[in-house]
Amino acid sequence: MLRLIITGTPGTGKTAVAEELGRRLGVRVVHLSELAELAACGYDHARGSVEVDLELLQEAVEEHLSGDVILEGHLAHLLSIDDARVVVLRCSPEVLERRLKARGYSGEKLRENLEAEALDVCLIESVERHSRVYEVDTSHRSAAETAECVIEIIQGKGERYLPGKIDWSEDFFR
């Protein structure tokens, strides 16, 4: 049974890659952004984002775990999913900044997401919670090319995607 978590900082390509994988593998994709409404516990006006209760999100996700499934979202790695492979999509802060600005991110929200990427936040949280974690750089890959990398991981050929090979901190914090 396939349990795949696609996570990463906003703008790294999670949705596009998950959809591509879903099409290629014939696997159902669950977008946590759609379930987040069920787990909303407030709104952070300063960040312009919904605050999510992770316990409620976990409960909402449980209903979608029959059969093969891809869970996609920047909070997906914070959930407890038995026997899941976690793929953290990464993107250089320089490229990520362009992507996020194109989405309308600015100010503190932009800075916070760029810092999270430079500091490996999603990767570190994933490694703390899961045993099978991989990271794929999407900076110069299309969704289709990134999906190919994830398929390698699923096929047990993911050694080159083991955590620790990507480091943006030096470039970002100069």
C-alpha positions in Angstrom: 0.0 0.0 0.0 1.4 3.4 -1.0 1.4 6.1 1.7 3.2 9.1 0.3 3.5 12.6 1.8 4.5 15.5 -0.4 5.4 18.5 1.8 7.6 21.5 1.7 7.5 25.3 2.0 4.8 27.1 0.1 5.9 27.6 -3.6 8.1 24.5 -3.9 5.6 22.7 -6.2 3.7 20.3 -4.0 0.3 20.6 -5.6 1.6 20.3 -9.2 3.9 17.4 -8.4 1.2 15.5 -6.4 -1.3 15.9 -9.3 1.4 14.7 -11.8 2.1 11.6 -9.5 -1.6 11.0 -9.1 -2.1 10.9 -12.8 0.9 8.7 -13.6 0.4 6.3 -10.8 -3.4 6.2 -10.7 -3.4 7.2 -7.1 -5.8 9.4 -5.2 -4.4 12.8 -4.1 -5.6 14.4 -0.9 -4.9 18.1 -0.7 -4.7 19.1 2.9 -5.6 22.7 2.0 -9.1 21.4 1.3 -9.3 19.6 4.6 -7.8 22.6 6.5 -11.2 24.3 6.6 -12.5 21.4 8.7 -9.6 21.9 11.1 -9.5 25.7 11.2 -9.4 27.1 14.7 -8.7 30.8 13.9 -7.3 33.2 11.4 -3.9 35.0 11.7 -4.5 38.4 10.2 -0.9 39.4 10.4 0.2 36.4 8.2 -3.0 36.2 6.2 -3.5 32.6 6.9 -5.8 30.1 8.6 -4.7 28.6 11.9 -5.1 24.8 11.8 -5.7 22.5 14.8 -3.4 19.5 13.9 -5.5 17.0 15.9 -8.6 18.0 13.9 -6.6 17.8 10.7 -5.3 14.3 11.6 -8.9 13.2 12.3 -10.1 14.6 8.9 -7.2 12.9 7.1 -7.9 9.5 8.7 -11.2 9.3 6.7 -9.1 9.4 3.4 -6.5 6.8 4.2 -8.1 3.7 2.5 -6.1 2.4 -0.4 -3.1 4.0 -2.0 -2.9 7.7 -1.2 -0.8 10.8 -1.7 -1.2 13.5 0.9 -0.1 16.9 -0.2 0.4 20.1 1.8 2.9 22.1 3.8 1.5 20.6 7.1 1.3 17.0 5.8 4.6 16.0 7.4 3.2 17.0 10.9 0.6 14.2 10.7 1.1 10.7 11.9 0.7 8.4 8.9 1.9 4.8 9.4 4.5 3.5 7.0 4.6 6.8 5.0 7.4 7.9 2.7 7.8 11.6 3.1 9.2 13.7 0.2 10.1 17.2 1.1 10.2 19.4 -1.9 12.9 22.1 -1.7 13.6 25.2 -3.7 16.4 27.7 -3.6 15.3 30.9 -1.8 16.2 33.0 -4.9 13.8 31.0 -7.1 11.3 30.6 -4.3 11.1 34.3 -3.8 10.1 34.8 -7.4 7.5 32.1 -7.2 6.0 33.5 -4.0 6.0 37.1 -5.2 4.1 35.9 -8.3 1.5 34.6 -5.9 1.2 37.9 -4.1 3.4 37.1 -1.1 5.1 40.1 0.4 6.6 41.5 3.6 6.7 39.3 6.7 4.9 36.4 5.1 7.4 36.3 2.2 10.4 36.6 4.6 9.0 33.9 6.9 8.7 31.4 4.1 12.1 32.1 2.6 13.7 31.8 6.1 11.8 28.5 6.7 13.2 27.1 3.4 16.8 28.4 4.1 16.6 26.8 7.6 15.3 23.4 6.4 12.2 23.7 8.7 10.0 21.2 6.8 12.9 18.8 6.4 13.9 18.9 10.1 10.3 18.5 11.2 9.9 15.6 8.8 13.0 13.8 10.0 11.9 14.2 13.6 8.5 12.5 12.9 9.1 10.0 10.2 11.7 7.3 9.3 11.6 7.4 5.5 12.3 11.0 4.5 13.7 12.3 1.2 14.3 15.7 -0.3 14.1 16.8 -3.9 15.3 20.1 -5.3 12.6 21.6 -7.5 14.4 24.9 -8.2 15.1 24.0 -11.9 12.8 21.0 -12.4 9.3 20.9 -13.8 6.5 19.1 -12.0 7.0 16.1 -14.5 10.8 16.0 -13.8 10.2 16.2 -10.1 7.6 13.4 -10.3 10.2 11.2 -12.0 12.5 11.7 -8.9 9.6 10.8 -6.6 8.9 7.6 -8.6 12.5 6.6 -8.2 12.0 7.0 -4.4 8.9 4.9 -4.5 10.7 2.2 -6.5 13.4 2.0 -3.8 16.0 3.9 -5.8 16.0 7.1 -3.6 19.5 7.0 -2.1 20.5 10.2 -3.8 17.5 12.0 -2.3 18.3 11.2 1.3 18.3 14.2 3.6 21.3 16.5 4.1 22.4 17.2 0.6 20.6 20.5 0.1 21.7 23.6 2.1 20.6 27.1 1.2 21.6 28.7 4.6 25.0 30.1 3.5 23.6 31.9 0.5 20.5 33.2 2.2 22.1 34.4 5.5 25.1 36.3 4.0 
